[in-house]
Structure formats: C-alpha cells, structure tokens
Amino acid sequence: MFPTLPKEGHEKDQGASPKRLDLLRGYIRSSLRMARILLDEVLNARFSQEEPEEYRKLACKAGGELAMLLRLAKRALPDEGDAREIHSLGCDLVCHTRAPHVYRSILMRPSRATMHALAHFCLADLGIPDERLDRVARLALRSSVTAANERVPSRMLDAAWTRHIALGEAELDHPAIFLSPLGVGVDLLAASTEDAYAFTHALPYATDFGRFPLPEKLDRHYLLGIAEAVVVKALDEDDLDLLAEVLMAPAILRLQWTPTLSFAWNVLERVWNEFGFVPGPGLPPPASNEIRTQTVRRVLGTIYHTSFAAGLCCATLVACDAAPPEVNDDQPGNIKAPVGKGAMWKINWDRCSQRVQEDLSFLSLAFSLRRAIDDMDLVLVRDILRSAAQFHLLEHPLFTQALELLERVAS
C-alpha cells in the first residue's frame, strides 16, 4: 500500500472535534446564503417572463442542485434556526420546481422524469409535499420507458440516486456502479474534466453522499488514490468546482485524509474565507447593451454552482463525521513550490510548514508528471517514476498508469 493512503487498520476511528464540525456548518450556511441570493435575484418572476426558455433551463438545473443542497444541509444542520431557514428556502423553491411546465415534462417524458422530478422528491423528503405531482412522478418512474434515455454509467447512478429518494434504498444497488469509474477506474494521465466529473459524481450518487458504504468488491484505497490524482488536476487548473466535489472522497470512502487531500481542503477553505463564496470557472461574456438585471443573472447564474458544490461537500463531511485535519500553524517552510500550474494553491504552499511541505511528495511528483505528459517527455516520465519508487509510490494508480505508458512505448 502506498504511503499517501491510510494503511489497513488505520481508517477513521474517532470523530472530528466539535470546533471543526462547527466550522464546516458555518460554510454550509454560507452556501445557503448564496441560495437565498439566487432565489431572490435570479429565479424570479421577471426572469420567467422576459426569458422563459433560459429561465426554465436554469430553474431545472439550479433548482435541482439547490434542493439537493437543502436535503443534505438538513442532515448536517440540526439547529432549529437552520431548520427554519432550510424550510423557508424549500418553500420559496416550490414555485420554480413544481411549475406547470415541470408537471408537463414529467407527464409527457417519463424517460426524463428523474431529472425533472429531482427537486420535487428532495423537497418532499424535507417535509414539503405535493401529492398531485408525486402521483404523476411515481407513475413516470414506473413507466415502461422510464429507462429509455441513453446514459453513461455515472448518469445511470445519478438517476438511480433520484429514484432511491422516491422508491427506496434498493435503487442504489445498481449494476452501473461496476461500469462507472468506481469499477473501471479513470484514465488519469490525460483525464478530461468530464472524466474527472464522472468519478466525483459517481461516488456520492452510489452512496447517497456517504450514507451507505460502497460494495465490498470495490477497492476503496485505490479509489482514494484516484481522488488524489483528480485533486492534482483541480489544483493545476484552478478548478474549485471539481476540487469541492472530489474532497467528499475521504468521507464517502470512510478513510483518513491524506496529506494531498488535506492540503487541497486548505486551499478551498482559504479562498472561501477570502471571497465569502467559492468562485467558479470564468463567466460568459456579457451581451451587447446588457442591463444590470441581465448582468446579475449572468454572474449569479454562473457562480452559484461552485458554492453549492462546496456546501454539499461540507454537508457530507459533517454527516459522515469526517472533518479535515486541523491546519498546521508552524513557521512556513522553505521548500520550493512544485511545477504545478494554477495560482490558488501556490499561496497555501508558501504558508505551509516545512513538515507539511515534506509530506506533499505525491503532489510534487504528480505536478511534475503532468508537465512531462504535456510535453511528451518520456525521459522525464522515467525519472519521475524513479523518484516515485524512492517514496514507495509506484502502487499509486497515477504512477502505475505512467509505468504502463512506458511499457507500451517500449513494446
């Protein structure tokens, strides 16, 4: 077993400190504040009247994501004040996610019912029912064509997760688990963003965000190694959306945080504290003669998602009692930053103690490997693998795949 992952018998054996859990709950509340802004400033009657098609698209996507966040937040925020806020947000979401066009979509397209009924089932789980829509949605889920929508395995797990809220936990026991990245892995050396998201989505959907364990046949330590490699990709590309999603992995896999994952959490946390929200990818360009209302829709309609993803991450960590380790407050070390791209992680590197920097050997080598692959420098790949061997990292999935690359070249 490679040393960046927890050894057998050293899985999480004690709960997180109350202080750390309270900190995570504060971040969940931050995501709920973003939800309130989205409801008040974007998903409003004026938007639905001025741009009905764009409104419906965003209401379906953002409404589903918000309903998911509320469902997970309820699991993680036990205070009565939080419960009232979650219920209030849910009630205000109803008009967008149970509108007549949603009813028609479920009625006419049962093969898409899991997408259009997602928010409804989450709201019903929160104690905000709608018996009329519920009857139609359940009939759609039992329709002869409910699965007549070609999906990749991770999307099958997405649909199965929605179905389990309505029809029971047995829906999570889905054969697509073994066809998804959880069963077949991720081609890490040149993984696309879509490849990475297939992995980060499959993990929570297959387990209801850590509420149920993965099948025993799956190697959780191997999956944690994939999560480390995805973290490196997210840091290298300043992709906080991907970073927030993959940081659910220690909780869902029920394994300890590794140095690389802990470092990545500190990057996300610092940026969140700096901005008050979690910034997402670049904004789409403004339209000509854009008015303020359109600007608000364009900006908030883009940045809300990353804050919701970060909120889902924190809710999962709290619910699974798997808070990241405390930050090391020692003097900053003097090890030169590795050759990674991105900007956000470098600030954290310069603030890390010498001991923390020394523990990040996987991160440094993984960044170097990404540069070598970018340049197709196979000699450098070989040298990196020699260094990885010195750190006993050759069993890590990232370096195993690099070794396989050299074997293919040699053949």
C-alpha positions as CSV (number, residue, x, y, z in Angstrom):
1,M,0.0,0.0,0.0
2,F,1.4,3.4,-1.0
3,P,2.1,5.7,1.9
4,T,-0.1,8.7,0.9
5,L,-3.1,6.5,1.6
6,P,-4.1,5.2,5.1
7,K,-2.8,1.8,5.9
8,E,-5.2,-1.0,6.7
9,G,-6.4,-0.8,10.3
10,H,-5.9,3.0,10.4
11,E,-9.2,4.1,9.0
12,K,-11.1,6.9,10.7
13,D,-11.5,5.7,14.3
14,Q,-12.6,8.8,16.1
15,G,-14.9,11.7,15.4
16,A,-14.0,15.2,14.4
17,S,-13.7,17.9,17.0
18,P,-16.8,20.0,17.7
19,K,-14.8,23.0,16.6
20,R,-14.1,21.6,13.2
21,L,-17.7,20.5,12.7
22,D,-19.0,23.9,13.7
23,L,-16.6,25.5,11.1
24,L,-18.0,23.2,8.4
25,R,-21.5,24.0,9.4
26,G,-20.7,27.7,9.0
27,Y,-19.6,27.0,5.4
28,I,-22.9,25.2,4.8
29,R,-24.8,28.3,6.0
30,S,-22.6,30.3,3.6
31,S,-23.9,28.1,0.7
32,L,-27.5,28.6,1.9
33,R,-26.9,32.4,1.8
34,M,-25.9,32.0,-1.8
35,A,-29.1,30.0,-2.3
36,R,-31.2,32.9,-0.9
37,I,-29.5,35.3,-3.3
38,L,-30.1,33.0,-6.2
39,L,-33.8,32.7,-5.4
40,D,-34.3,36.5,-4.8
41,E,-32.1,37.9,-7.5
42,V,-32.2,35.4,-10.4
43,L,-35.0,32.8,-10.2
44,N,-37.7,35.4,-10.0
45,A,-41.0,36.2,-11.8
46,R,-39.3,38.8,-14.0
47,F,-36.8,36.3,-15.4
48,S,-39.5,33.8,-16.1
49,Q,-41.4,36.4,-18.1
50,E,-38.6,38.0,-20.0
51,E,-36.6,34.9,-20.9
52,P,-38.9,31.9,-20.4
53,E,-36.7,29.3,-22.1
54,E,-33.5,30.4,-20.3
55,Y,-35.4,30.6,-17.0
56,R,-36.7,27.0,-17.4
57,K,-33.3,25.6,-18.1
58,L,-31.7,27.4,-15.1
59,A,-34.7,26.6,-12.9
60,C,-34.3,22.9,-13.7
61,K,-30.6,22.8,-13.1
62,A,-30.2,25.3,-10.3
63,G,-33.5,24.2,-8.7
64,G,-32.4,20.6,-8.6
65,E,-29.0,21.4,-7.2
66,L,-30.5,23.7,-4.5
67,A,-33.0,21.0,-3.5
68,M,-30.1,18.6,-3.1
69,L,-28.2,21.1,-1.0
70,L,-31.2,21.6,1.2
71,R,-31.7,17.9,1.7
72,L,-28.0,17.4,2.7
73,A,-28.0,20.6,4.8
74,K,-30.9,19.2,6.9
75,R,-28.8,16.2,7.6
76,A,-25.8,18.3,8.8
77,L,-27.5,21.3,10.5
78,P,-29.6,20.2,13.5
79,D,-30.3,23.6,15.0
80,E,-33.9,24.8,14.9
81,G,-32.9,28.1,13.3
82,D,-31.2,26.3,10.5
83,A,-34.2,24.0,10.1
84,R,-36.4,27.1,9.7
85,E,-34.1,28.6,7.1
86,I,-33.9,25.3,5.1
87,H,-37.7,25.0,5.2
88,S,-38.1,28.6,4.1
89,L,-35.8,28.2,1.1
90,G,-37.6,25.0,0.2
91,C,-40.9,26.7,0.2
92,D,-39.6,29.5,-1.9
93,L,-38.2,27.0,-4.4
94,V,-41.5,25.3,-4.9
95,C,-42.9,27.7,-7.5
96,H,-39.8,27.1,-9.7
97,T,-39.5,23.3,-9.4
98,R,-43.2,22.4,-9.3
99,A,-44.4,24.8,-12.0
100,P,-46.9,23.7,-14.7
101,H,-44.1,23.2,-17.3
102,V,-42.3,20.8,-14.9
103,Y,-45.6,18.8,-14.4
104,R,-46.0,18.6,-18.2
105,S,-42.4,17.4,-18.7
106,I,-42.8,14.6,-16.2
107,L,-46.2,13.7,-17.6
108,M,-45.1,13.6,-21.3
109,R,-41.5,12.4,-21.0
110,P,-41.2,9.7,-18.4
111,S,-37.7,8.8,-19.7
112,R,-36.5,12.2,-18.3
113,A,-38.6,12.1,-15.1
114,T,-35.6,11.6,-12.8
115,M,-34.2,14.9,-14.0
116,H,-37.4,16.9,-13.8
117,A,-38.7,15.3,-10.5
118,L,-35.4,15.5,-8.6
119,A,-36.2,18.8,-6.8
120,H,-39.7,17.6,-6.1
121,F,-38.5,14.4,-4.3
122,C,-35.9,16.3,-2.4
123,L,-38.5,18.8,-1.2
124,A,-40.9,16.0,-0.3
125,D,-38.1,14.5,1.8
126,L,-37.8,17.8,3.6
127,G,-41.5,17.7,4.5
128,I,-42.8,19.9,1.7
129,P,-45.1,17.5,-0.2
130,D,-47.2,17.8,-3.3
131,E,-49.4,14.8,-3.6
132,R,-50.7,15.5,-7.1
133,L,-47.2,15.9,-8.6
134,D,-46.0,13.0,-6.5
135,R,-48.5,10.6,-8.1
136,V,-47.6,11.6,-11.6
137,A,-43.8,11.4,-10.9
138,R,-44.0,7.9,-9.3
139,L,-46.1,6.6,-12.2
140,A,-43.4,8.1,-14.6
141,L,-40.7,6.3,-12.7
142,R,-42.6,3.0,-13.1
143,S,-43.3,3.6,-16.8
144,S,-42.3,1.0,-19.4
145,V,-40.0,3.7,-20.9
146,T,-38.6,5.2,-17.7
147,A,-35.1,4.0,-18.7
148,A,-35.4,4.8,-22.4
149,N,-32.8,7.5,-22.2
150,E,-29.3,6.5,-23.2
151,R,-27.0,7.4,-20.3
152,V,-23.3,6.8,-19.4
153,P,-22.9,4.8,-16.2
154,S,-22.3,7.7,-13.9
155,R,-25.5,9.3,-15.1
156,M,-27.3,6.0,-14.5
157,L,-26.2,6.3,-10.9
158,D,-27.4,9.9,-10.9
159,A,-30.9,8.6,-12.0
160,A,-30.8,5.7,-9.5
161,W,-30.0,8.2,-6.7
162,T,-33.1,10.2,-7.5
163,R,-35.2,7.1,-7.7
164,H,-34.0,5.9,-4.3
165,I,-35.4,9.0,-2.7
166,A,-38.8,8.1,-4.1
167,L,-38.8,4.3,-4.2
168,G,-36.3,3.2,-1.5
169,E,-32.7,2.3,-0.8
170,A,-32.7,-0.8,-3.1
171,E,-32.4,1.5,-6.1
172,L,-28.8,2.4,-5.1
173,D,-27.8,-1.3,-5.6
174,H,-27.3,-0.6,-9.3
175,P,-25.1,-2.6,-11.8
176,A,-23.8,0.6,-13.3
177,I,-21.6,1.0,-10.2
178,F,-19.2,-1.5,-11.6
179,L,-19.3,0.0,-15.1
180,S,-18.7,3.5,-13.8
181,P,-15.3,4.9,-12.8
182,L,-15.8,3.3,-9.4
183,G,-15.4,-0.1,-11.0
184,V,-13.2,0.6,-14.1
185,G,-11.1,3.5,-12.8
186,V,-10.1,6.7,-14.5
187,D,-7.5,7.1,-17.3
188,L,-5.6,9.6,-15.2
189,L,-2.6,10.6,-17.4
190,A,-4.8,12.6,-19.8
191,A,-8.1,12.7,-18.0
192,S,-10.6,15.3,-19.3
193,T,-12.8,17.4,-17.0
194,E,-15.7,15.1,-18.0
195,D,-13.7,12.0,-16.9
196,A,-13.0,13.6,-13.5
197,Y,-16.6,14.6,-13.0
198,A,-17.8,11.1,-13.9
199,F,-15.8,9.9,-10.9
200,T,-16.7,12.7,-8.5
201,H,-20.4,12.3,-9.3
202,A,-20.5,8.5,-9.1
203,L,-19.1,8.5,-5.5
204,P,-21.9,10.5,-3.8
205,Y,-24.7,9.1,-6.0
206,A,-23.8,5.5,-5.4
207,T,-23.7,6.0,-1.6
208,D,-26.3,8.8,-1.0
209,F,-23.4,11.1,-0.1
210,G,-21.7,8.6,2.2
211,R,-24.8,7.4,4.0
212,F,-24.3,3.8,2.6
213,P,-21.0,2.0,2.0
214,L,-19.8,1.1,-1.4
215,P,-19.9,-2.6,-2.4
216,E,-17.1,-4.6,-0.7
217,K,-15.7,-5.7,-4.1
218,L,-14.5,-2.2,-4.8
219,D,-11.0,-1.2,-3.5
220,R,-11.6,2.0,-1.5
221,H,-7.9,2.7,-1.1
222,Y,-7.5,2.6,-4.9
223,L,-10.4,4.9,-5.3
224,L,-8.8,7.3,-2.8
225,G,-5.7,7.3,-5.0
226,I,-7.8,8.3,-7.9
227,A,-9.3,11.1,-5.8
228,E,-5.8,12.3,-5.1
229,A,-4.9,12.4,-8.8
230,V,-8.2,14.3,-9.5
231,V,-7.3,16.8,-6.8
232,V,-4.0,17.5,-8.5
233,K,-5.8,18.1,-11.8
234,A,-8.2,20.5,-10.0
235,L,-5.4,22.4,-8.3
236,D,-3.4,22.6,-11.6
237,E,-6.4,24.1,-13.4
238,D,-7.7,26.3,-10.5
239,D,-11.0,24.4,-10.8
240,L,-12.6,24.8,-7.4
241,D,-15.8,23.2,-8.5
242,L,-14.1,19.9,-9.3
243,L,-12.0,20.4,-6.1
244,A,-15.1,20.7,-3.9
245,E,-16.7,17.6,-5.3
246,V,-13.6,15.4,-5.1
247,L,-13.0,16.4,-1.4
248,M,-16.0,14.4,-0.4
249,A,-14.0,11.3,-1.1
250,P,-12.4,10.6,2.4
251,A,-15.9,10.8,4.0
252,I,-17.6,8.7,1.4
253,L,-14.8,6.1,1.3
254,R,-14.6,6.1,5.1
255,L,-10.8,6.6,5.0
256,Q,-8.5,9.1,6.6
257,W,-7.5,12.3,4.9
258,T,-4.1,12.1,3.0
259,P,-1.6,15.0,3.1
260,T,-2.6,15.9,-0.5
261,L,-6.3,16.0,0.2
262,S,-5.8,17.9,3.4
263,F,-3.7,20.5,1.6
264,A,-6.4,20.8,-1.1
265,W,-9.1,21.4,1.5
266,N,-7.0,24.2,3.0
267,V,-6.8,25.8,-0.5
268,L,-10.6,25.7,-0.8
269,E,-11.1,27.0,2.7
270,R,-8.7,29.9,2.3
271,V,-10.4,31.0,-1.0
272,W,-13.9,30.6,0.6
273,N,-12.9,32.8,3.5
274,E,-11.3,35.4,1.3
275,F,-14.3,35.9,-1.1
276,G,-17.2,34.8,1.1
277,F,-18.2,32.4,-1.6
278,V,-16.4,29.8,-3.8
279,P,-15.7,31.3,-7.2
280,G,-16.4,29.1,-10.2
281,P,-14.9,29.0,-13.8
282,G,-14.9,32.0,-16.0
283,L,-18.0,34.0,-16.6
284,P,-19.7,34.0,-20.0
285,P,-19.2,37.3,-21.9
286,P,-21.8,40.0,-21.5
287,A,-24.4,40.6,-24.1
288,S,-24.4,43.8,-26.1
289,N,-26.2,46.6,-24.2
290,E,-26.5,44.4,-21.2
291,I,-28.6,45.9,-18.4
292,R,-28.0,45.4,-14.7
293,T,-30.7,42.7,-14.3
294,Q,-29.1,40.7,-17.1
295,T,-25.7,41.1,-15.5
296,V,-26.9,39.8,-12.2
297,R,-28.4,36.8,-13.9
298,R,-25.3,36.1,-15.9
299,V,-22.9,36.4,-12.9
300,L,-25.0,34.7,-10.2
301,G,-26.3,32.2,-12.6
302,T,-22.7,31.1,-13.2
303,I,-21.0,31.3,-9.8
304,Y,-23.8,29.8,-7.6
305,H,-22.9,26.2,-8.7
306,T,-19.4,26.1,-7.1
307,S,-20.7,27.4,-3.8
308,F,-23.5,24.8,-3.9
309,A,-20.9,22.0,-4.6
310,A,-18.8,23.2,-1.7
311,G,-21.8,23.3,0.5
312,L,-22.6,19.7,-0.5
313,C,-19.1,18.7,0.3
314,C,-19.2,20.3,3.8
315,A,-22.6,18.7,4.5
316,T,-21.2,15.3,3.5
317,L,-18.2,15.8,5.8
318,V,-20.3,16.8,8.7
319,A,-22.9,14.0,8.2
320,C,-20.1,11.4,7.9
321,D,-18.2,12.9,10.9
322,A,-15.1,13.2,8.6
323,A,-13.8,16.8,9.0
324,P,-10.4,17.6,7.5
325,P,-7.5,17.8,9.9
326,E,-6.5,20.9,11.8
327,V,-4.2,23.4,10.0
328,N,-0.6,23.3,11.0
329,D,0.4,26.7,12.4
330,D,4.2,26.2,12.3
331,Q,6.6,28.6,10.6
332,P,6.5,28.5,6.8
333,G,8.9,26.0,5.2
334,N,11.5,26.8,2.6
335,I,10.9,24.0,0.0
336,K,10.4,25.4,-3.4
337,A,6.9,25.1,-4.8
338,P,6.5,22.3,-7.4
339,V,6.0,22.9,-11.1
340,G,2.2,23.0,-11.0
341,K,0.1,25.5,-12.8
342,G,-2.7,27.4,-11.2
343,A,-2.4,30.2,-8.7
344,M,-4.6,29.5,-5.7
345,W,-2.7,26.5,-4.3
346,K,0.7,28.3,-4.5
347,I,-0.4,30.8,-1.8
348,N,-1.1,27.9,0.5
349,W,2.2,26.2,-0.4
350,D,4.2,29.3,0.7
351,R,2.4,29.3,4.0
352,C,2.8,25.6,4.8
353,S,5.3,24.4,7.4
354,Q,8.4,22.5,6.4
355,R,6.9,19.3,7.7
356,V,3.7,19.7,5.6
357,Q,5.7,20.6,2.5
358,E,7.8,17.4,3.0
359,D,4.6,15.3,3.3
360,L,3.4,16.5,-0.1
361,S,5.8,14.4,-2.1
362,F,2.9,12.9,-4.1
363,L,1.6,16.4,-5.0
364,S,5.1,17.5,-6.2
365,L,5.7,14.4,-8.3
366,A,2.2,14.4,-9.7
367,F,2.6,18.0,-10.9
368,S,5.9,17.1,-12.5
369,L,4.3,14.1,-14.2
370,R,1.6,16.3,-15.6
371,R,4.2,18.6,-17.1
372,A,6.1,15.6,-18.6
373,I,3.0,14.2,-20.1
374,D,2.1,17.7,-21.6
375,D,5.5,17.8,-23.2
376,M,5.6,14.1,-24.2
377,D,8.9,14.0,-22.4
378,L,9.2,10.2,-21.7
379,V,12.7,10.5,-20.3
380,L,11.3,12.8,-17.6
381,V,8.5,10.4,-17.0
382,R,11.0,7.7,-16.4
383,D,13.0,9.9,-13.9
384,I,9.8,10.8,-12.1
385,L,8.9,7.1,-11.7
386,R,12.4,6.5,-10.2
387,S,11.6,9.3,-7.7
388,A,8.2,7.8,-7.0
389,A,9.8,4.4,-6.3
390,Q,12.0,6.1,-3.7
391,F,8.8,7.3,-1.9
392,H,7.2,3.9,-2.4
393,L,4.5,5.4,-4.6
394,L,4.6,3.1,-7.6
395,E,1.4,1.3,-6.5
396,H,-0.4,4.6,-6.7
397,P,-2.8,4.5,-9.6
398,L,-1.3,7.6,-11.2
399,F,2.2,6.2,-11.3
400,T,1.0,2.7,-12.2
401,Q,-0.5,4.2,-15.3
402,A,2.7,6.1,-16.0
403,L,4.6,2.9,-15.8
404,E,2.2,1.2,-18.1
405,L,2.8,4.1,-20.6
406,L,6.5,3.4,-20.7
407,E,5.8,-0.3,-21.1
408,R,3.6,0.5,-24.2
409,V,6.3,2.7,-25.6
410,A,9.0,0.1,-25.1
411,S,6.9,-2.5,-26.9
